[in-house]
C-alpha cells in the first residue's frame, strides 16, 4: 500500500477513478473534460490530490483537497471535497487510510483544519464519524 501526492504523470491512472467518483454523484461521463479539469488542477496547483495504489501500481482510490481560508480565524484550511475508492476495493480500509493521510498532511502544512464535504446521502459519512469527525451543527452552507 502506498499513498502518494498525484502529479500530472498520474493523470491516466487517476482519470478512471475520477470518472467513477463523478458517476457516483450521477454525472454523465466526459473523459475529455475530466482530463482537462484534472490537468488544470495540476498545472495551476490549486488542489492537492493523493492516490492510493498497491505494489503493482494499480490505483484503488484518491482524495482531493482544496486550499481555503477562514476569515474568522485568519488561517489557512483545506476542504476535502473528493474521496473515492473503486468499488472493487471498498471495505479494505482504503478510505480510512486516505482520510488519515489527508489529516496528517493538513497538520504538517499547519492548517487550521480539514473539512470533508459530502452529499447527505453519501454512506462515507459513517467513515468520517468512525474517525471522530463531527457533523457541523453550528453553520449552514447554501448552494
Buried (B, 14 or more C-beta within 10 A) or exposed (E): EEBEEBEEEBBEBBBEBBBBBBEEEEEEEEEEEBBEEBEEBBEEEEBBBBBBBEEEEEBBBBBBBBBBEEEEEEEBBBBBBBBBBBEEBBEBBBBBBBBEBBBEBBEEBEBBBBBBEBEEEBEBBEBBEEEEBEEEEEEEEEE
